[in-house]
Amino acid sequence: MSEAASARDRLTADRAAGLGLGLGLGPLEPMLRAWLPAQRWFAGKGRTIGRLRTISAAELLPPGSAAGLLHLLLDVDGDCYQLLLGIRPSPLPPALAPALIGRAEQGPYAGLAVYEGLGDPRLASLLLERLRSPGTLGPLRFDRDPAAVIPEAPTPRPLSGEQTNSSLIYGDSYILKIFRRVGPGVNPDLELPRALAAAGCARVPAPVAWYEAELPGSEPLTLGVLQPYLRGSDDGWQLALHRLRTGADFTAEAHALGRATAEVHSALAGALPTVALGPEQTARLAAGMTARLAATAREVPALRPYEAGLRGAFDALAASRGTGVSAQRIHGDLHLGQTLRTTDGSWALIDFEGEPARPLADRRRPEPAVRDIAGILRSFDYAARSHRPFAPAWADDCRAAFCEGYARTTGRDPREDPVLLRAYETDKAVYEARYESRHRPDWLHVPMAAIRRLSEPQRPPSHRTQLPAPGSPTLHPKPPRRPLA
């Protein structure tokens, strides 16, 4: 018997024995302990893994296959991670060599190579086939929109550059986002686009298929979502940087993006419950912001001189007693990198999972829509400060154009709620300072510039947006005040 045939037999025998995993990982454990901390999507970088155990395991290929695709949910120090591991005779083909996790020296996997399964086009294609044919496999349930037409086996390729998740692009038709860190409950990146599609909002690609895990005593865990791939679209962040480099105007795009964001917010408010914030809820909101500020000041020394001034924004929010403020479902992590300008010139919003570091229950809680607005306004500032020399007029004009576009759709300019907007911009800048201090110290100057500005006493608004009368021409944003260098 050949070595490859013997390895196939061991793989088949292991499947027949129920994968031989139980709560432990057997021969996989040491290699996963070394591999996991190096992954971009792993939240525990820089620390030694303590607890590592299997929550569930399912083989996605039938017995007798030459390779295996092992789906794992792992408990890693209290967090649940999703892995898709390829298992096949060693050595791996050269194209798969970069995906190698390790080779088992003993146990049922002895002599077999274990690798990142998403890097194998044949295994990645299997995921799409499972989504094309809804059903269950062990703890996994695959589902789809019955009206969607999913083509057979388009060539998959990984999407580069992601950090908290992994995505596969199938041909030029669909993109499958695979959530790495998962928890009980419907992920907002499935829940909200489905609600928007049902409401007739075309600003967000509608899910066509998805898969979940059903575990005893737990709500289903959303594991992956398949959506249309907007071929030829421009990433909003990259488009803004290009305009900065070339000295071109971006206010028309910012205005249109404001309108698109307002349309999404309006659709979400109509499709899902909204609540009015009273004094008690507003006080809790401000207290949470104050607590995040205090925690960040302990971690980021550069922020400490501005802590008292920043706290003033949150004190003002608490004193406002929530008058006229409503909370609804929102994007939750909106910035230019979460937007796409499509080939027809319209804007689409993507990635509705919210900030992945926040608990899922928090991400599904209604919040004021101004949180999303503050995220985009801060993103314009980030783009401008990435340009040399700094282009403050570009950022100011884009911020104004976005708010005017938002007001053009909703009838209310976000700048007319200065206390609420300032509190959320401040909270966002504090979050950015903590993130940059931990992950990109060379970028810390960007949120620190905003922190210095936001810590100063608030000035009265300099103007009020004048909305056109019904039937009048669409607003045209003004051009930048001065050319960009």
DAKA-V18655 format. One record per residue. N is the residue number from 0. RES is the residue in three letters. PSI is psi in whole degrees, -180 to 180 (999 if undefined). BURIAL is I if it has 24 or more other ideal C-beta (glycine too) atoms within 12 Angstrom, else O. Layout:
n=N res=RES psi=PSI burial=BURIAL
n=N res=RES psi=PSI burial=BURIAL
This chain:
n=0 res=MET psi=136 burial=O
n=1 res=SER psi=161 burial=O
n=2 res=GLU psi=-40 burial=O
n=3 res=ALA psi=-41 burial=O
n=4 res=ALA psi=-39 burial=O
n=5 res=SER psi=-41 burial=O
n=6 res=ALA psi=-39 burial=I
n=7 res=ARG psi=-41 burial=I
n=8 res=ASP psi=-40 burial=O
n=9 res=ARG psi=-39 burial=I
n=10 res=LEU psi=-44 burial=I
n=11 res=THR psi=-42 burial=I
n=12 res=ALA psi=-37 burial=O
n=13 res=ASP psi=-41 burial=I
n=14 res=ARG psi=-44 burial=I
n=15 res=ALA psi=-26 burial=O
n=16 res=ALA psi=16 burial=O
n=17 res=GLY psi=31 burial=O
n=18 res=LEU psi=-11 burial=I
n=19 res=GLY psi=28 burial=I
n=20 res=LEU psi=-51 burial=I
n=21 res=GLY psi=-142 burial=O
n=22 res=LEU psi=-19 burial=O
n=23 res=GLY psi=173 burial=O
n=24 res=LEU psi=-1 burial=I
n=25 res=GLY psi=-132 burial=I
n=26 res=PRO psi=-13 burial=I
n=27 res=LEU psi=-23 burial=I
n=28 res=GLU psi=-51 burial=I
n=29 res=PRO psi=-38 burial=O
n=30 res=MET psi=-35 burial=I
n=31 res=LEU psi=-34 burial=I
n=32 res=ARG psi=-35 burial=I
n=33 res=ALA psi=-33 burial=O
n=34 res=TRP psi=-41 burial=I
n=35 res=LEU psi=-48 burial=I
n=36 res=PRO psi=-17 burial=O
n=37 res=ALA psi=-5 burial=O
n=38 res=GLN psi=141 burial=I
n=39 res=ARG psi=-30 burial=O
n=40 res=TRP psi=-3 burial=I
n=41 res=PHE psi=127 burial=I
n=42 res=ALA psi=-13 burial=I
n=43 res=GLY psi=34 burial=I
n=44 res=LYS psi=144 burial=O
n=45 res=GLY psi=5 burial=O
n=46 res=ARG psi=157 burial=O
n=47 res=THR psi=134 burial=O
n=48 res=ILE psi=132 burial=I
n=49 res=GLY psi=-89 burial=O
n=50 res=ARG psi=132 burial=O
n=51 res=LEU psi=109 burial=I
n=52 res=ARG psi=161 burial=I
n=53 res=THR psi=130 burial=I
n=54 res=ILE psi=-45 burial=I
n=55 res=SER psi=156 burial=I
n=56 res=ALA psi=137 burial=I
n=57 res=ALA psi=135 burial=I
n=58 res=GLU psi=124 burial=I
n=59 res=LEU psi=-7 burial=I
n=60 res=LEU psi=148 burial=I
n=61 res=PRO psi=159 burial=O
n=62 res=PRO psi=146 burial=O
n=63 res=GLY psi=-9 burial=O
n=64 res=SER psi=151 burial=O
n=65 res=ALA psi=-22 burial=O
n=66 res=ALA psi=167 burial=I
n=67 res=GLY psi=152 burial=I
n=68 res=LEU psi=103 burial=I
n=69 res=LEU psi=119 burial=I
n=70 res=HIS psi=125 burial=I
n=71 res=LEU psi=140 burial=I
n=72 res=LEU psi=121 burial=I
n=73 res=LEU psi=140 burial=I
n=74 res=ASP psi=112 burial=I
n=75 res=VAL psi=98 burial=I
n=76 res=ASP psi=42 burial=O
n=77 res=GLY psi=-13 burial=O
n=78 res=ASP psi=146 burial=I
n=79 res=CYS psi=125 burial=I
n=80 res=TYR psi=146 burial=I
n=81 res=GLN psi=129 burial=I
n=82 res=LEU psi=145 burial=I
n=83 res=LEU psi=105 burial=I
n=84 res=LEU psi=130 burial=I
n=85 res=GLY psi=142 burial=I
n=86 res=ILE psi=123 burial=I
n=87 res=ARG psi=166 burial=I
n=88 res=PRO psi=145 burial=I
n=89 res=SER psi=148 burial=I
n=90 res=PRO psi=162 burial=O
n=91 res=LEU psi=152 burial=I
n=92 res=PRO psi=152 burial=O
n=93 res=PRO psi=-37 burial=O
n=94 res=ALA psi=-24 burial=O
n=95 res=LEU psi=-5 burial=I
n=96 res=ALA psi=-40 burial=O
n=97 res=PRO psi=-18 burial=O
n=98 res=ALA psi=-2 burial=I
n=99 res=LEU psi=132 burial=I
n=100 res=ILE psi=-42 burial=I
n=101 res=GLY psi=175 burial=I
n=102 res=ARG psi=129 burial=I
n=103 res=ALA psi=135 burial=I
n=104 res=GLU psi=-14 burial=O
n=105 res=GLN psi=175 burial=O
n=106 res=GLY psi=-169 burial=I
n=107 res=PRO psi=-17 burial=I
n=108 res=TYR psi=10 burial=I
n=109 res=ALA psi=129 burial=I
n=110 res=GLY psi=-2 burial=I
n=111 res=LEU psi=148 burial=I
n=112 res=ALA psi=136 burial=I
n=113 res=VAL psi=131 burial=I
n=114 res=TYR psi=166 burial=I
n=115 res=GLU psi=111 burial=I
n=116 res=GLY psi=-25 burial=I
n=117 res=LEU psi=-16 burial=I
n=118 res=GLY psi=-4 burial=I
n=119 res=ASP psi=112 burial=I
n=120 res=PRO psi=-34 burial=I
n=121 res=ARG psi=-41 burial=I
n=122 res=LEU psi=-37 burial=I
n=123 res=ALA psi=-35 burial=I
n=124 res=SER psi=-32 burial=I
n=125 res=LEU psi=-37 burial=I
n=126 res=LEU psi=-44 burial=I
n=127 res=LEU psi=-38 burial=I
n=128 res=GLU psi=-38 burial=I
n=129 res=ARG psi=-38 burial=I
n=130 res=LEU psi=-27 burial=I
n=131 res=ARG psi=-23 burial=I
n=132 res=SER psi=87 burial=O
n=133 res=PRO psi=150 burial=O
n=134 res=GLY psi=-172 burial=O
n=135 res=THR psi=153 burial=O
n=136 res=LEU psi=102 burial=I
n=137 res=GLY psi=-129 burial=I
n=138 res=PRO psi=-4 burial=I
n=139 res=LEU psi=138 burial=I
n=140 res=ARG psi=125 burial=I
n=141 res=PHE psi=134 burial=I
n=142 res=ASP psi=164 burial=I
n=143 res=ARG psi=163 burial=I
n=144 res=ASP psi=119 burial=I
n=145 res=PRO psi=-19 burial=O
n=146 res=ALA psi=-11 burial=O
n=147 res=ALA psi=145 burial=O
n=148 res=VAL psi=109 burial=O
n=149 res=ILE psi=117 burial=I
n=150 res=PRO psi=159 burial=O
n=151 res=GLU psi=128 burial=O
n=152 res=ALA psi=51 burial=O
n=153 res=PRO psi=151 burial=I
n=154 res=THR psi=125 burial=O
n=155 res=PRO psi=152 burial=I
n=156 res=ARG psi=142 burial=O
n=157 res=PRO psi=147 burial=I
n=158 res=LEU psi=123 burial=I
n=159 res=SER psi=158 burial=O
n=160 res=GLY psi=-5 burial=O
n=161 res=GLU psi=159 burial=I
n=162 res=GLN psi=-51 burial=O
n=163 res=THR psi=-12 burial=I
n=164 res=ASN psi=-177 burial=I
n=165 res=SER psi=144 burial=I
n=166 res=SER psi=147 burial=I
n=167 res=LEU psi=134 burial=I
n=168 res=ILE psi=127 burial=I
n=169 res=TYR psi=108 burial=I
n=170 res=GLY psi=-131 burial=O
n=171 res=ASP psi=25 burial=O
n=172 res=SER psi=-47 burial=I
n=173 res=TYR psi=157 burial=I
n=174 res=ILE psi=131 burial=I
n=175 res=LEU psi=115 burial=I
n=176 res=LYS psi=127 burial=I
n=177 res=ILE psi=114 burial=I
n=178 res=PHE psi=132 burial=I
n=179 res=ARG psi=-48 burial=I
n=180 res=ARG psi=116 burial=I
n=181 res=VAL psi=162 burial=I
n=182 res=GLY psi=167 burial=I
n=183 res=PRO psi=140 burial=I
n=184 res=GLY psi=159 burial=I
n=185 res=VAL psi=128 burial=I
n=186 res=ASN psi=135 burial=I
n=187 res=PRO psi=-24 burial=I
n=188 res=ASP psi=-12 burial=I
n=189 res=LEU psi=-45 burial=I
n=190 res=GLU psi=-50 burial=I
n=191 res=LEU psi=-45 burial=I
n=192 res=PRO psi=-35 burial=I
n=193 res=ARG psi=-41 burial=I
n=194 res=ALA psi=-40 burial=I
n=195 res=LEU psi=-39 burial=I
n=196 res=ALA psi=-43 burial=I
n=197 res=ALA psi=-29 burial=O
n=198 res=ALA psi=-3 burial=I
n=199 res=GLY psi=16 burial=O
n=200 res=CYS psi=121 burial=I
n=201 res=ALA psi=9 burial=O
n=202 res=ARG psi=-7 burial=I
n=203 res=VAL psi=129 burial=I
n=204 res=PRO psi=129 burial=I
n=205 res=ALA psi=134 burial=I
n=206 res=PRO psi=139 burial=I
n=207 res=VAL psi=-20 burial=I
n=208 res=ALA psi=161 burial=I
n=209 res=TRP psi=164 burial=I
n=210 res=TYR psi=151 burial=I
n=211 res=GLU psi=166 burial=I
n=212 res=ALA psi=134 burial=I
n=213 res=GLU psi=109 burial=I
n=214 res=LEU psi=147 burial=I
n=215 res=PRO psi=133 burial=O
n=216 res=GLY psi=18 burial=O
n=217 res=SER psi=151 burial=O
n=218 res=GLU psi=155 burial=O
n=219 res=PRO psi=147 burial=I
n=220 res=LEU psi=122 burial=I
n=221 res=THR psi=125 burial=I
n=222 res=LEU psi=-31 burial=I
n=223 res=GLY psi=151 burial=I
n=224 res=VAL psi=130 burial=I
n=225 res=LEU psi=127 burial=I
n=226 res=GLN psi=162 burial=I
n=227 res=PRO psi=141 burial=I
n=228 res=TYR psi=121 burial=I
n=229 res=LEU psi=81 burial=I
n=230 res=ARG psi=137 burial=O
n=231 res=GLY psi=4 burial=O
n=232 res=SER psi=154 burial=I
n=233 res=ASP psi=127 burial=I
n=234 res=ASP psi=130 burial=I
n=235 res=GLY psi=-38 burial=I
n=236 res=TRP psi=-49 burial=I
n=237 res=GLN psi=-36 burial=O
n=238 res=LEU psi=-43 burial=I
n=239 res=ALA psi=-43 burial=I
n=240 res=LEU psi=-39 burial=I
n=241 res=HIS psi=-44 burial=O
n=242 res=ARG psi=-38 burial=I
n=243 res=LEU psi=-45 burial=I
n=244 res=ARG psi=-36 burial=O
n=245 res=THR psi=-2 burial=O
n=246 res=GLY psi=21 burial=O
n=247 res=ALA psi=156 burial=O
n=248 res=ASP psi=143 burial=I
n=249 res=PHE psi=4 burial=I
n=250 res=THR psi=-33 burial=I
n=251 res=ALA psi=-42 burial=I
n=252 res=GLU psi=-40 burial=I
n=253 res=ALA psi=-41 burial=I
n=254 res=HIS psi=-47 burial=I
n=255 res=ALA psi=-36 burial=I
n=256 res=LEU psi=-37 burial=I
n=257 res=GLY psi=-41 burial=I
n=258 res=ARG psi=-42 burial=I
n=259 res=ALA psi=-43 burial=I
n=260 res=THR psi=-42 burial=I
n=261 res=ALA psi=-39 burial=I
n=262 res=GLU psi=-42 burial=I
n=263 res=VAL psi=-45 burial=I
n=264 res=HIS psi=-43 burial=I
n=265 res=SER psi=-41 burial=I
n=266 res=ALA psi=-41 burial=I
n=267 res=LEU psi=-39 burial=I
n=268 res=ALA psi=-32 burial=I
n=269 res=GLY psi=-28 burial=O
n=270 res=ALA psi=-27 burial=I
n=271 res=LEU psi=160 burial=I
n=272 res=PRO psi=146 burial=O
n=273 res=THR psi=157 burial=O
n=274 res=VAL psi=152 burial=O
n=275 res=ALA psi=134 burial=O
n=276 res=LEU psi=124 burial=I
n=277 res=GLY psi=-175 burial=O
n=278 res=PRO psi=-42 burial=O
n=279 res=GLU psi=-45 burial=O
n=280 res=GLN psi=-39 burial=I
n=281 res=THR psi=-39 burial=I
n=282 res=ALA psi=-41 burial=O
n=283 res=ARG psi=-40 burial=O
n=284 res=LEU psi=-47 burial=I
n=285 res=ALA psi=-37 burial=I
n=286 res=ALA psi=-38 burial=O
n=287 res=GLY psi=-41 burial=I
n=288 res=MET psi=-42 burial=I
n=289 res=THR psi=-40 burial=I
n=290 res=ALA psi=-40 burial=O
n=291 res=ARG psi=-37 burial=I
n=292 res=LEU psi=-47 burial=I
n=293 res=ALA psi=-42 burial=O
n=294 res=ALA psi=-39 burial=O
n=295 res=THR psi=-38 burial=I
n=296 res=ALA psi=-35 burial=I
n=297 res=ARG psi=-31 burial=O
n=298 res=GLU psi=-30 burial=O
n=299 res=VAL psi=97 burial=I
n=300 res=PRO psi=-33 burial=O
n=301 res=ALA psi=-22 burial=O
n=302 res=LEU psi=-21 burial=I
n=303 res=ARG psi=-40 burial=O
n=304 res=PRO psi=-18 burial=O
n=305 res=TYR psi=2 burial=I
n=306 res=GLU psi=-45 burial=I
n=307 res=ALA psi=-43 burial=O
n=308 res=GLY psi=-39 burial=I
n=309 res=LEU psi=-37 burial=I
n=310 res=ARG psi=-27 burial=I
n=311 res=GLY psi=-34 burial=I
n=312 res=ALA psi=-38 burial=I
n=313 res=PHE psi=-35 burial=I
n=314 res=ASP psi=-39 burial=I
n=315 res=ALA psi=-37 burial=I
n=316 res=LEU psi=-45 burial=I
n=317 res=ALA psi=-39 burial=I
n=318 res=ALA psi=-22 burial=O
n=319 res=SER psi=-19 burial=I
n=320 res=ARG psi=21 burial=O
n=321 res=GLY psi=21 burial=I
n=322 res=THR psi=120 burial=O
n=323 res=GLY psi=10 burial=O
n=324 res=VAL psi=129 burial=I
n=325 res=SER psi=156 burial=I
n=326 res=ALA psi=144 burial=I
n=327 res=GLN psi=177 burial=I
n=328 res=ARG psi=137 burial=I
n=329 res=ILE psi=178 burial=I
n=330 res=HIS psi=-53 burial=I
n=331 res=GLY psi=-16 burial=I
n=332 res=ASP psi=49 burial=I
n=333 res=LEU psi=128 burial=I
n=334 res=HIS psi=177 burial=I
n=335 res=LEU psi=-30 burial=I
n=336 res=GLY psi=-9 burial=I
n=337 res=GLN psi=19 burial=I
n=338 res=THR psi=151 burial=I
n=339 res=LEU psi=133 burial=I
n=340 res=ARG psi=116 burial=I
n=341 res=THR psi=174 burial=I
n=342 res=THR psi=-22 burial=O
n=343 res=ASP psi=8 burial=O
n=344 res=GLY psi=-1 burial=O
n=345 res=SER psi=166 burial=O
n=346 res=TRP psi=142 burial=I
n=347 res=ALA psi=147 burial=I
n=348 res=LEU psi=140 burial=I
n=349 res=ILE psi=173 burial=I
n=350 res=ASP psi=73 burial=I
n=351 res=PHE psi=18 burial=I
n=352 res=GLU psi=-11 burial=I
n=353 res=GLY psi=-172 burial=I
n=354 res=GLU psi=114 burial=I
n=355 res=PRO psi=-25 burial=I
n=356 res=ALA psi=-19 burial=I
n=357 res=ARG psi=147 burial=I
n=358 res=PRO psi=148 burial=O
n=359 res=LEU psi=-39 burial=I
n=360 res=ALA psi=-37 burial=O
n=361 res=ASP psi=-39 burial=O
n=362 res=ARG psi=-20 burial=I
n=363 res=ARG psi=4 burial=I
n=364 res=ARG psi=138 burial=I
n=365 res=PRO psi=142 burial=I
n=366 res=GLU psi=161 burial=I
n=367 res=PRO psi=138 burial=I
n=368 res=ALA psi=-21 burial=I
n=369 res=VAL psi=-19 burial=I
n=370 res=ARG psi=-44 burial=I
n=371 res=ASP psi=-42 burial=I
n=372 res=ILE psi=-44 burial=I
n=373 res=ALA psi=-37 burial=I
n=374 res=GLY psi=-43 burial=I
n=375 res=ILE psi=-42 burial=I
n=376 res=LEU psi=-40 burial=I
n=377 res=ARG psi=-33 burial=I
n=378 res=SER psi=-36 burial=I
n=379 res=PHE psi=-40 burial=I
n=380 res=ASP psi=-41 burial=I
n=381 res=TYR psi=-46 burial=I
n=382 res=ALA psi=-46 burial=I
n=383 res=ALA psi=-36 burial=I
n=384 res=ARG psi=-9 burial=I
n=385 res=SER psi=-9 burial=I
n=386 res=HIS psi=144 burial=I
n=387 res=ARG psi=121 burial=O
n=388 res=PRO psi=164 burial=O
n=389 res=PHE psi=137 burial=O
n=390 res=ALA psi=74 burial=I
n=391 res=PRO psi=-36 burial=I
n=392 res=ALA psi=-38 burial=I
n=393 res=TRP psi=-46 burial=I
n=394 res=ALA psi=-45 burial=I
n=395 res=ASP psi=-43 burial=I
n=396 res=ASP psi=-38 burial=I
n=397 res=CYS psi=-41 burial=I
n=398 res=ARG psi=-45 burial=I
n=399 res=ALA psi=-43 burial=I
n=400 res=ALA psi=-40 burial=I
n=401 res=PHE psi=-47 burial=I
n=402 res=CYS psi=-38 burial=I
n=403 res=GLU psi=-39 burial=I
n=404 res=GLY psi=-40 burial=I
n=405 res=TYR psi=-45 burial=I
n=406 res=ALA psi=-32 burial=I
n=407 res=ARG psi=-29 burial=I
n=408 res=THR psi=-43 burial=I
n=409 res=THR psi=-20 burial=I
n=410 res=GLY psi=3 burial=O
n=411 res=ARG psi=125 burial=I
n=412 res=ASP psi=131 burial=I
n=413 res=PRO psi=-26 burial=I
n=414 res=ARG psi=-10 burial=I
n=415 res=GLU psi=-4 burial=I
n=416 res=ASP psi=65 burial=I
n=417 res=PRO psi=-34 burial=I
n=418 res=VAL psi=-47 burial=I
n=419 res=LEU psi=-44 burial=I
n=420 res=LEU psi=-43 burial=I
n=421 res=ARG psi=-40 burial=I
n=422 res=ALA psi=-43 burial=I
n=423 res=TYR psi=-36 burial=I
n=424 res=GLU psi=-41 burial=I
n=425 res=THR psi=-45 burial=I
n=426 res=ASP psi=-40 burial=I
n=427 res=LYS psi=-43 burial=I
n=428 res=ALA psi=-37 burial=I
n=429 res=VAL psi=-44 burial=I
n=430 res=TYR psi=-44 burial=I
n=431 res=GLU psi=-40 burial=I
n=432 res=ALA psi=-41 burial=I
n=433 res=ARG psi=-44 burial=I
n=434 res=TYR psi=-49 burial=I
n=435 res=GLU psi=-37 burial=I
n=436 res=SER psi=-37 burial=I
n=437 res=ARG psi=-41 burial=O
n=438 res=HIS psi=-32 burial=O
n=439 res=ARG psi=72 burial=O
n=440 res=PRO psi=-30 burial=O
n=441 res=ASP psi=-16 burial=O
n=442 res=TRP psi=0 burial=O
n=443 res=LEU psi=-28 burial=I
n=444 res=HIS psi=-24 burial=O
n=445 res=VAL psi=-57 burial=I
n=446 res=PRO psi=-28 burial=I
n=447 res=MET psi=-34 burial=I
n=448 res=ALA psi=-42 burial=I
n=449 res=ALA psi=-38 burial=I
n=450 res=ILE psi=-40 burial=I
n=451 res=ARG psi=-42 burial=O
n=452 res=ARG psi=-46 burial=I
n=453 res=LEU psi=-19 burial=I
n=454 res=SER psi=-13 burial=I
n=455 res=GLU psi=156 burial=O
n=456 res=PRO psi=140 burial=O
n=457 res=GLN psi=135 burial=I
n=458 res=ARG psi=152 burial=O
n=459 res=PRO psi=149 burial=O
n=460 res=PRO psi=139 burial=O
n=461 res=SER psi=-15 burial=O
n=462 res=HIS psi=171 burial=O
n=463 res=ARG psi=133 burial=O
n=464 res=THR psi=132 burial=I
n=465 res=GLN psi=112 burial=O
n=466 res=LEU psi=144 burial=O
n=467 res=PRO psi=152 burial=O
n=468 res=ALA psi=154 burial=O
n=469 res=PRO psi=134 burial=O
n=470 res=GLY psi=-8 burial=O
n=471 res=SER psi=165 burial=O
n=472 res=PRO psi=155 burial=O
n=473 res=THR psi=145 burial=O
n=474 res=LEU psi=142 burial=I
n=475 res=HIS psi=115 burial=O
n=476 res=PRO psi=148 burial=I
n=477 res=LYS psi=154 burial=O
n=478 res=PRO psi=168 burial=O
n=479 res=PRO psi=149 burial=I
n=480 res=ARG psi=-28 burial=O
n=481 res=ARG psi=156 burial=O
n=482 res=PRO psi=150 burial=O
n=483 res=LEU psi=141 burial=I
n=484 res=ALA psi=999 burial=O
